Every structure is written in structure tokens, then in C-alpha cells.
Amino acid sequence: MYFSNNGLLTQIKQRAGGAFVEAYEPVERKLYVKLRKDAVRPMADYLFNEAGARFLITSGTDRRDALGTFEINHIFAMDEEHGYVCLLAEVHPDDAKIDSITPVVPGAGWSEREFRDVIGVDPVGHPDPRRLVLADDWPEGVHPLRKDLPYDYKPPAAPEARMQFKEAPEGTTVLPIGPFFPVLEEPAQLRLFVDGERVVGCDYRGFYNHRGIEKLGDTVLNYNEIPFLAERICGICGFIHSSCYCQAVEDAAGIEAPIRARYIRTIMLEMERVHSHLLWLGIATHIIGFDTLLMQSWRIREPIMWLSEEISGNRKTYGMNIIGGVRRDIPEEVHPKILAVLDKIEKETLAVADALPGDSTLMLRLRNVGPLTHDHARAMCAVGPTVRGSGHPRDVRVDHPYAAYAEIEPKVCYHDEGDVLARTLVRVEETFESIRQIRKGLADMPDGPIVTPIEDEIPAGREGISMVEAPRGEAIHYVLTGENNRPERWRVRAPTYPNLQCIPAMVQGQEVADVPITLGSIDPCFSCTERVEVVDVNNERKRIYTNDELVALSREKACAERSRRGHRRD
């Protein structure tokens, strides 16, 4: 096994000494190291600051039924070695504490606050011990991912609860942005501390609509139902999340999807990147008042949505991924149409790209705005165009190939400047690169089956890790397999999660007017709304639909659509 033989495991054993418990490498280049909990912080320091590892995510799991303890799992990527190292430690319920690794790995800050919220293990020495994902009126001592808490638990209302904000520096003014800001219709609040027009600090509160899908994954749904929930994590990157989840289960269970299925996944992933980058370009230019480009980029984007509908039946939320492959093929008779649409999008996007550098107003709003230095991007573990715009040629399609990327060989697009313009150029260049990859995928796609039959039950106690390079950056899914045909633990990290932690540094010293485009430049995605208000423009009557009513409406439409098409999708 790779890490057992290349010297890394030997280094870990020597440094851990008597705190080393065990290590195993169940699949090539995925090393799990179990330590005594007091050795986790120094080992994280070694991996992140000496061995070149990159922090990804922490999973906190309630394993009191299986082990009698909680389990903390810090997951690192070894990009140059194309592998992963996981630091695991057991934490006894009678002393539910472990040293925080945030002082030595700054990007771990939110992950540690999250496992404190969801399973109740305290990261001792964390620089910001406030709540992260739990609502401010959630009862103390109640942790949603503990196994003995029902998935449908509804806490009593606590109207006296208040948000815990940071104190503003003396002499500054607090400028709140959100929770629903006109140019960023997302549920999050950014509190700017300003001195005149200059930002001197900020605070962030989000997770207003935390949906608890991980809890549903390990209590209600089975392995093959979860992809359809995973797809709803994000309205733009749905195929990314369902692919990432399926790959994690396949990794844990030793299932290999057929090569044709992996090509189909790759093509759909790159189609998602094309429409996402064009969507972002429109929103970004809208933020700075350049609505002509908003309308042009969204017009250019539209045909890729029509293609997605022709292939999958939907413009978004395709419902194509299952464990072991995909449910729908991309037949050869559709290829000419896909290629024709790509030709048109490429030609029109090229005209936009050529016009960008000549627009002096646009350059003034993007160049030297929202800087993120090379070193801070690494420290905060930024991902996607955000980190590639700060000079890091990091892309999991190349560093940790999945689907058919080993065959298609993506080119990594990156810039060194670290400003909003650099992040914009990365996305524009990636749009053309995605078009090239789709063409190559169609040309090289082999014949064969599109799904691997799964004959046996997936064994419990196996771990799988998967990363997929979403348009915003890498998504990560970790799965610990369990009983009853469902995971014991399903941990998800979307790319906005690490990138949002870079915002305080990016707005520090900037003018207030540059904050919206700086925030927009990471392409943030928070969550969807739970209910909607509908206004009848003819009589100005308003009606608010609840979540249950929306679900009922959605199902009625689905039934009507199936009836209209004269068949039923299984």
C-alpha cells in the first residue's frame, strides 16, 4: 500500500509514539490513522504545516452503540500523492472534549464548531467557540446527530433567544448586509465594521435554513434513495453532489461504475460547469450594474439547459445517478445536437471574453478588488476558482481523478493576482475548457453497460471518501457504511463552506461598495428557502405556501407530467 510504503506512516508512528493506536489503508492511497486524542493536534500540525497535506473536512460521529465513544475524523488530502490521510480519535462521552486543531490549521474552524454543535464534542482551545449550524433558539445540550435524537425532533420555541455577534471595534459603525440582501438573495448575514467607507472587520452568521439532510441519510433513506436527496443540496450543482455521494459509497463498497457511465457522469458534470459559470458571470456583472452582460450571458447559457432537459428530462435536478452508475444513456443520435450547441455557446462566449478587457469601467470594479493572498488561501483551505485565482493550480479532477477525468485530462486554469478579476478570468477560461472536455468525452465514449448490478448487501463499517470539482470548488462526501441498507454517517461539505471563511480577509481594508462583488466573486451558495410568497399581480392578493403545500404541488405536477408523456419513470 502506498502510504504504508512511502515513509509517511513511519513518520506518523515515530511522532505519535505511545499515542499511536493503529493504521489501515483499505484501498490504495487512503490511509486511516487512529491516535489517542491528545496526539491529534500535533499530528495535524505536522501533516498541514510540514508534510504538505491540505485540510478538507472533519466528521464527528456518534459511535456509542458500536464503540461506546464519539469519533472525530479529520480528513486531509495529499494532493501530490493523489491520496488522503484521516486522523481518527475516540472521545469518551464522560469527557466529551478534544484539543482544537484550528490554532494550527485555520481552515478547520467551521468544521470543529460544527461537530461541537451536532454531536456535542467540545474542541478545546477553539478561537471562536460560538454556534455555527444550530439555530440560536436551539436548546442547550441537544445535539441533532446523536443517534438517540429522533430525526423529526422539533424543539420548543424560544423567542427570547438572540444571535451571538462579535463586538464591533471601538469607534466603528456596524453595517449589516442580509439576511436577505437585494443583490444576494441568500439567507445569511454579514455584519461589516466600518470606519467611514473603509471596512475594518466583519462578522458572519449563516445556516438560517440548515436542512438536516445528513440526519435523514442515516435514519430514514437507503443508499439508493440518497442520491436524489443529495442532488437537492444545491440548485445549481445537483449532479455534482449526487455523483460525489455515489462515488463515496462505491469507494466504501468496492463497486466500480462501468467506463461508459463514468464518461456520462463527466459530460454531465462539465455541462453543469458551463451553465454555472455563465450564470455566475451574469450575476456578478449585475452586482456591479452591468446588466447588458447579465442578459447576454444568460441568453448564451439557455441552450445548455435545453440540452440537459433533452438528455435527462429536466433542466436541473437530473435524477441520473445511482450507486454503480447512471440511469440514462447519452445515445449517439443526440451527439450532433450537443456538438452544435457547444459550437454556438463557444462562439458567443468568446465574443464576451474578448470584450471584457476593453471595458475600462468593468476593469476598475474587478482589478485589485477583494484580494486573497496566496498564503491566506492555503491557510483557510479555499477551493475552486477562489483558490485558483490566488495562484494555486489545484483541481481535484487532476489531483484526484474520478469519473473519466484520467482519460480526458483537464487543463487547470489559474491566475496569480488573487483579486476579483483573477477569479473572473479563471471561470471564463474554464468555460472553454469544459466545452473541450465535453467534445472529447463524446468522441471517446466507449460502448457498454451504464450501471454495475449490485448483488450483495453493502457491508457495515466501511469508509468512503469522494471529491468532485464543482464550479465553485470541490465538494466532499464522506460515508461510513451502516446497517439497514443506509450509512451510519454521511458527511457533506459544499465548496462555499471553506470559501466563506476567507471573506473577512478579502473585505479587510476594502471600500464598502466593493464588498458585494467581493462576496459574489466566490460564487456563494447558502441554501434554498423553505416557503414562498406568491403575489397575484392582477388583484394584488398575497398567499404564503408552506413547505407541505409546495411538496404537494410538486408531486401533482410530476403526476400530471407523467400522464402527459404517457409513461412512468422508475
C-alpha positions in Angstrom: 0.0 0.0 0.0 1.3 3.5 -1.0 1.3 5.4 2.3 2.4 2.3 4.2 5.5 2.1 2.0 6.5 5.7 1.2 7.6 6.7 4.6 4.6 8.8 5.7 3.2 6.2 8.0 6.6 5.6 9.6 6.9 9.4 10.3 3.5 9.4 11.9 4.3 6.4 14.1 7.6 8.0 15.2 6.0 11.3 16.0 2.9 9.8 17.8 5.0 7.4 19.9 2.8 5.8 22.5 -0.3 7.8 21.3 -0.4 5.7 18.1 -3.2 3.2 18.2 -3.5 1.6 14.7 -3.4 2.4 11.0 -5.0 0.8 7.9 -5.1 1.5 4.2 -8.1 -0.4 2.9 -7.7 1.0 -0.6 -4.7 2.4 -2.3 -3.7 5.9 -1.2 -6.4 6.2 1.6 -4.7 6.0 5.0 -6.7 5.9 8.2 -4.6 6.6 11.4 -6.2 6.2 14.8 -4.5 8.1 17.6 -5.0 8.9 21.2 -7.0 12.1 21.3 -4.2 14.2 22.9 -1.9 13.5 19.9 -4.3 14.7 17.2 -3.4 18.4 17.3 0.4 17.9 17.0 -0.2 15.4 14.2 -2.5 17.7 12.3 0.2 20.4 12.7 2.8 18.0 11.2 0.6 17.0 8.3 -0.6 20.5 7.4 2.5 22.6 8.1 5.3 20.1 7.3 4.1 17.2 5.2 2.2 19.3 2.6 -1.3 18.0 3.4 -4.4 20.0 2.8 -7.2 20.0 5.3 -10.6 19.0 3.8 -13.2 18.3 6.4 -13.9 16.9 9.9 -16.6 14.3 10.5 -17.9 13.9 14.0 -19.8 10.6 14.5 -21.8 9.2 17.4 -20.5 5.7 17.7 -21.6 5.0 21.2 -23.6 2.0 20.0 -20.6 0.4 18.2 -17.6 1.6 20.2 -19.0 3.3 23.3 -17.5 6.6 22.2 -17.8 9.5 19.8 -15.4 9.5 16.9 -13.6 12.6 15.4 -12.2 12.1 11.9 -10.0 14.9 10.5 -9.6 14.3 6.7 -6.6 15.6 4.8 -5.7 15.5 1.1 -2.2 14.7 -0.1 -2.6 16.3 -3.5 0.9 15.5 -4.8 0.5 11.8 -3.8 -3.2 11.7 -5.1 -4.4 10.4 -1.8 -6.0 11.0 1.6 -4.9 10.7 5.3 -7.6 10.6 8.0 -6.7 11.3 11.7 -9.2 9.5 13.9 -9.6 9.7 17.7 -12.2 8.3 20.0 -13.7 10.6 22.6 -15.4 9.2 25.7 -18.9 10.5 26.5 -17.8 11.2 30.1 -15.1 13.6 28.9 -16.5 14.9 25.5 -13.6 17.1 24.7 -10.7 17.1 22.3 -8.0 19.7 21.5 -8.9 22.0 18.7 -6.7 21.9 15.6 -7.8 25.3 14.4 -4.8 27.1 16.0 -2.5 25.1 13.7 -5.0 24.5 10.8 -7.0 27.8 10.5 -9.3 26.3 7.8 -10.6 23.7 10.3 -12.5 26.4 12.3 -16.0 25.8 11.0 -15.7 22.0 10.9 -14.9 22.0 14.6 -17.7 24.3 15.5 -20.0 22.1 13.5 -19.1 18.8 15.3 -19.4 20.6 18.6 -23.0 21.6 17.5 -24.2 18.3 16.1 -22.7 15.6 18.4 -21.6 17.7 21.4 -17.8 17.2 21.5 -16.1 20.4 22.6 -13.0 21.5 20.6 -10.9 22.9 23.5 -8.9 26.0 22.6 -11.0 26.9 19.6 -10.6 30.7 18.9 -14.3 31.2 18.1 -16.5 28.9 20.3 -19.9 30.3 19.1 -22.6 28.1 17.5 -22.3 27.6 13.8 -25.1 25.4 12.3 -27.6 25.3 15.2 -30.2 28.0 15.4 -29.9 30.5 18.3 -33.1 29.2 19.9 -32.0 25.5 19.7 -31.9 24.0 23.3 -28.6 23.7 25.1 -27.4 20.1 25.3 -29.5 18.8 22.4 -27.3 17.6 19.5 -29.1 16.6 16.3 -26.7 13.9 15.0 -26.7 11.9 18.2 -28.3 8.6 17.5 -30.8 8.8 20.3 -32.3 12.0 19.0 -35.2 11.4 16.5 -34.8 12.8 13.1 -38.2 14.6 13.4 -37.5 16.2 16.8 -39.0 19.7 17.0 -37.5 21.9 19.8 -39.8 24.3 21.7 -39.7 27.9 20.5 -37.5 30.3 22.5 -38.5 33.8 21.3 -36.1 35.4 23.8 -33.1 33.9 22.1 -30.8 36.3 20.4 -27.9 35.9 17.9 -24.4 36.0 19.3 -22.5 38.6 17.5 -18.9 39.8 17.7 -18.3 43.1 19.4 -17.6 45.9 16.9 -14.2 47.7 17.3 -14.5 50.9 19.2 -15.3 53.9 17.1 -16.6 51.9 14.1 -20.1 51.6 12.7 -21.9 48.3 12.2 -23.3 47.9 8.6 -25.5 44.7 8.3 -25.8 43.0 5.0 -28.6 40.5 4.9 -30.0 38.2 6.0 -31.6 38.9 2.6 -29.6 41.5 0.7 -31.0 42.8 -2.6 -28.1 41.7 -4.7 -27.5 38.4 -2.9 -30.9 36.7 -2.3 -29.5 34.2 0.1 -30.2 33.7 3.8 -27.0 34.9 5.6 -25.9 37.9 7.5 -22.6 39.7 7.1 -22.0 42.5 9.6 -19.4 44.9 8.4 -17.4 47.1 10.9 -16.7 50.3 9.0 -14.7 53.4 9.6 -16.2 55.9 7.1 -16.2 54.0 3.8 -13.4 51.6 4.8 -14.1 48.1 6.2 -12.0 47.3 9.3 -13.6 44.0 10.2 -16.7 41.8 9.8 -18.7 39.0 11.4 -20.8 36.3 9.7 -24.0 34.4 10.7 -25.5 31.9 8.4 -27.1 28.4 8.4 -30.6 30.0 8.8 -32.1 27.2 6.7 -30.0 24.3 7.7 -32.0 21.3 6.5 -30.6 18.4 8.4 -30.2 16.2 5.3 -27.3 14.2 6.9 -29.7 13.1 9.6 -32.2 11.9 7.0 -29.4 10.0 5.3 -28.6 7.9 8.3 -32.1 7.4 9.7 -34.8 7.4 7.0 -33.4 6.9 3.5 -31.5 4.0 2.0 -28.3 4.0 -0.2 -30.1 4.4 -3.5 -32.6 7.0 -2.3 -30.0 9.4 -1.0 -28.6 10.4 -4.5 -32.0 12.1 -5.2 -31.8 14.0 -1.9 -28.1 14.8 -2.4 -29.0 16.4 -5.8 -31.2 18.8 -3.9 -28.3 20.1 -1.7 -27.7 22.8 -4.4 -30.0 24.0 -7.2 -27.0 24.6 -9.5 -24.5 21.8 -8.5 -27.0 19.0 -8.0 -25.3 16.5 -10.3 -22.1 17.2 -8.6 -23.4 16.2 -5.2 -25.2 13.1 -6.4 -22.1 12.0 -8.2 -19.9 12.7 -5.2 -22.2 10.7 -2.8 -22.4 7.8 -5.2 -18.6 7.7 -5.6 -18.2 7.7 -1.8 -20.4 4.7 -1.4 -18.8 2.9 -4.4 -15.4 3.6 -2.8 -16.5 2.2 0.5 -18.2 -0.9 -1.0 -15.6 -1.6 -3.7 -18.0 -1.1 -6.6 -16.7 0.2 -9.9 -19.1 2.0 -12.2 -18.8 1.0 -15.9 -16.5 3.1 -18.0 -19.4 4.4 -20.2 -21.2 5.5 -17.0 -18.1 7.4 -15.9 -17.9 9.2 -19.3 -21.6 10.1 -19.0 -21.0 11.5 -15.5 -18.1 13.5 -16.8 -20.1 15.0 -19.6 -23.0 16.0 -17.3 -20.5 17.4 -14.8 -18.9 19.6 -17.4 -22.3 20.7 -18.8 -23.2 21.8 -15.3 -19.9 23.8 -15.1 -20.7 25.6 -18.4 -24.2 26.7 -17.3 -23.0 27.5 -13.8 -20.1 29.8 -14.9 -22.3 31.6 -17.4 -25.0 32.0 -14.7 -22.3 33.4 -12.3 -21.0 35.8 -14.9 -24.5 37.3 -15.3 -25.0 37.6 -11.5 -21.5 39.1 -11.0 -22.0 41.8 -13.6 -25.5 42.5 -12.3 -24.0 43.2 -8.9 -21.8 45.9 -10.3 -24.5 47.3 -12.6 -23.5 45.9 -15.9 -26.9 44.4 -16.8 -26.2 44.1 -20.5 -23.7 41.4 -19.8 -26.2 39.8 -17.4 -28.7 39.4 -20.2 -26.2 38.3 -22.7 -24.6 35.6 -20.6 -27.9 34.2 -19.5 -29.1 34.1 -23.1 -25.9 32.3 -24.1 -26.5 29.8 -21.2 -30.1 28.9 -22.1 -29.4 26.2 -24.8 -27.3 24.2 -22.4 -30.3 24.0 -20.1 -32.4 22.7 -23.1 -29.8 20.1 -23.8 -29.9 18.9 -20.1 -33.7 18.6 -20.4 -33.4 16.6 -23.6 -30.8 14.2 -22.0 -32.3 13.8 -18.6 -35.9 15.1 -18.7 -35.1 18.1 -16.6 -33.3 21.4 -16.9 -31.9 20.8 -13.5 -32.1 18.0 -10.8 -31.5 15.4 -13.4 -32.1 12.2 -11.3 -29.5 10.3 -13.3 -27.0 9.0 -10.7 -27.4 5.8 -8.7 -24.9 3.6 -6.9 -22.9 1.8 -9.5 -23.6 4.1 -12.5 -26.3 6.1 -14.2 -29.9 5.6 -15.1 -29.9 7.3 -18.5 -27.6 7.0 -21.5 -26.5 9.7 -23.9 -27.3 8.0 -27.2 -25.2 8.7 -30.3 -28.1 10.3 -32.1 -28.0 13.2 -29.6 -24.3 13.8 -30.0 -24.6 16.1 -33.2 -27.1 18.3 -31.4 -24.8 18.6 -28.3 -21.9 19.5 -30.5 -23.9 22.1 -32.4 -25.0 23.8 -29.2 -21.4 23.7 -27.9 -20.2 25.4 -31.1 -22.8 28.2 -30.6 -22.0 28.7 -26.9 -18.3 28.8 -27.6 -18.6 31.4 -30.3 -20.8 33.7 -28.3 -18.8 33.3 -25.1 -15.6 34.1 -27.0 -17.2 37.4 -28.1 -17.9 38.2 -24.5 -14.5 37.2 -23.3 -12.8 39.3 -26.0 -14.9 42.4 -24.9 -14.1 42.1 -21.2 -10.6 43.6 -21.1 -11.6 46.6 -23.2 -14.3 47.7 -20.8 -12.5 50.2 -18.5 -15.4 50.6 -16.1 -15.6 46.8 -15.6 -11.8 46.6 -15.0 -12.0 49.3 -12.4 -14.6 47.3 -10.5 -12.7 44.0 -10.7 -9.0 44.6 -10.6 -7.3 44.9 -7.2 -10.7 44.3 -5.5 -11.3 41.6 -2.9 -7.7 40.4 -2.6 -7.0 36.9 -1.3 -3.2 36.3 -0.9 -1.6 33.0 -1.9 -0.7 32.1 1.7 -4.1 33.0 3.2 -5.9 31.0 0.5 -3.9 27.9 1.6 -4.3 28.6 5.4 -8.1 28.9 5.0 -8.2 25.8 2.7 -10.0 27.8 -0.1 -11.2 25.8 -3.1 -12.2 26.1 -6.8 -11.8 29.4 -8.8 -11.3 31.2 -5.4 -8.0 29.4 -4.7 -7.0 29.1 -8.4 -7.4 32.9 -8.6 -4.8 33.2 -5.9 -2.1 31.2 -7.8 -2.8 27.6 -6.7 -3.1 25.2 -9.6 -5.3 23.0 -7.5 -8.1 20.9 -9.2 -9.4 17.6 -7.9 -10.1 16.5 -11.5 -6.3 16.4 -11.9 -5.1 15.8 -8.3 -7.6 13.0 -7.5 -9.1 11.9 -10.9 -12.6 10.3 -10.8 -15.3 9.5 -13.4 -13.4 9.7 -16.8 -11.0 12.6 -16.0 -8.0 10.3 -16.1 -8.8 9.7 -19.8 -9.9 13.3 -20.7 -7.1 15.1 -18.8 -8.4 18.5 -17.9 -6.2 21.6 -18.1 -6.1 23.6 -14.8 -6.9 27.3 -15.3 -5.4 29.6 -12.7 -4.1 33.2 -12.2 -1.8 34.7 -9.6 -3.3 38.1 -8.9 -5.7 37.0 -6.2 -8.4 39.6 -6.9 -11.9 39.5 -8.3 -10.6 39.9 -11.9 -8.4 36.8 -11.5 -11.4 34.8 -10.2 -13.4 36.0 -13.2 -10.8 35.1 -15.7 -10.5 31.6 -14.2 -14.2 31.0 -14.7 -14.2 32.3 -18.3 -11.2 30.1 -19.3 -12.8 27.1 -17.5 -15.9 27.6 -19.6 -13.9 27.0 -22.8 -12.0 24.1 -21.2 -15.3 22.4 -20.2 -16.5 22.7 -23.8 -13.3 20.9 -24.9 -13.8 18.2 -22.4 -17.4 17.5 -23.4 -16.3 17.2 -27.0 -13.6 14.8 -26.1 -15.9 12.8 -23.9 -18.4 12.4 -26.7 -15.7 11.4 -29.2 -14.0 8.9 -26.9 -17.1 7.4 -25.1 -16.9 3.6 -25.2 -19.8 1.3 -25.7 -21.0 -0.9 -22.8 -23.3 -1.0 -19.8 -24.2 2.1 -17.8 -24.6 0.5 -14.4 -23.0 -2.2 -12.4 -25.5 -4.5 -10.8 -25.2 -4.8 -7.0 -25.9 -8.3 -6.0 -24.8 -8.3 -2.3 -25.7 -6.1 0.6 -23.1 -3.3 1.3 -21.2 -4.4 4.5 -21.3 -2.1 7.5 -18.2 -0.3 8.9 -16.5 0.6 5.7 -15.5 4.2 4.9 -15.5 6.0 1.6 -14.3 9.5 0.6 -15.1 11.3 -2.6 -14.3 14.7 -4.1 -15.8 16.3 -7.1 -14.7 19.6 -8.6 -17.9 21.6 -8.7 -18.0 25.0 -10.5 -17.5 26.7 -7.1 -14.8 24.3 -6.0 -14.5 20.8 -4.7 -17.5 19.1 -3.0 -16.7 16.4 -0.5 -18.8 13.4 0.7 -17.7 11.0 3.4 -19.6 7.9 4.1 -19.3 5.3 6.9 -21.5 2.4 5.9 -24.0 1.1 8.4 -26.8 -1.4 9.0 -30.3 -1.4 7.4 -29.1 -0.5 3.9 -28.1 3.0 4.8 -25.0 4.9 6.0 -24.1 5.1 9.7 -22.7 8.6 8.9 -22.9 10.7 5.8 -20.9 13.9 5.9 -21.2 16.6 3.2 -19.1 19.6 2.6 -20.0 22.0 -0.2 -17.3 24.4 -1.7 -18.9 27.6 -0.3 -18.1 26.3 3.2 -14.3 26.9 3.2 -14.5 29.9 0.8 -16.8 31.9 3.1 -14.2 31.6 5.8 -11.9 33.7 3.5 -14.3 36.7 3.3 -13.1 38.6 6.4 -9.6 38.8 4.9 -10.9 39.6 1.4 -13.0 42.6 2.6 -10.5 43.9 5.2 -9.4 47.4 4.1 -11.8 47.5 1.1 -14.4 50.1 0.4 -18.0 49.3 1.4 -19.1 49.5 -2.3 -16.7 46.6 -3.2 -18.0 44.2 -0.6 -21.0 42.8 -2.7 -18.8 41.9 -5.7 -16.1 40.5 -3.4 -18.7 38.2 -1.8 -20.1 37.4 -5.2 -16.7 36.5 -6.5 -16.6 33.3 -4.5 -20.0 32.3 -6.1 -21.6 31.7 -2.7 -24.4 29.3 -2.3 -26.2 29.0 1.0 -29.4 27.0 0.8 -32.9 27.1 -0.6 -35.9 28.8 1.1 -38.4 26.8 3.0 -41.5 28.7 1.8 -42.5 31.2 -0.8 -44.9 34.2 -1.0 -46.9 34.5 -4.2 -48.4 37.8 -5.3 -51.2 37.9 -7.9 -50.3 40.9 -9.9 -53.9 41.3 -11.2 -55.6 41.7 -7.8 -52.5 42.2 -5.6 -53.6 39.4 -3.3 -50.8 37.5 -1.5 -50.6 34.0 -0.4 -47.8 32.1 1.5 -47.3 28.5 0.7 -46.0 26.2 3.4 -43.4 23.5 2.7 -46.0 20.8 2.8 -48.2 22.7 0.3 -45.2 23.1 -2.0 -44.4 19.4 -1.8 -48.0 18.6 -2.7 -47.9 21.0 -5.7 -44.6 19.5 -6.9 -46.0 15.9 -6.7 -49.2 16.9 -8.5 -47.2 18.4 -11.3 -45.0 15.4 -11.5 -48.0 13.1 -11.8 -49.6 15.4 -14.5 -46.3 15.4 -16.4 -46.0 11.6 -16.4 -49.6 11.4 -17.5 -49.0 13.8 -20.4 -45.9 11.9 -21.6 -47.7 8.7 -21.3 -45.2 6.8 -19.3 -43.9 6.5 -15.8 -40.3 7.0 -14.8 -38.9 4.4 -12.4 
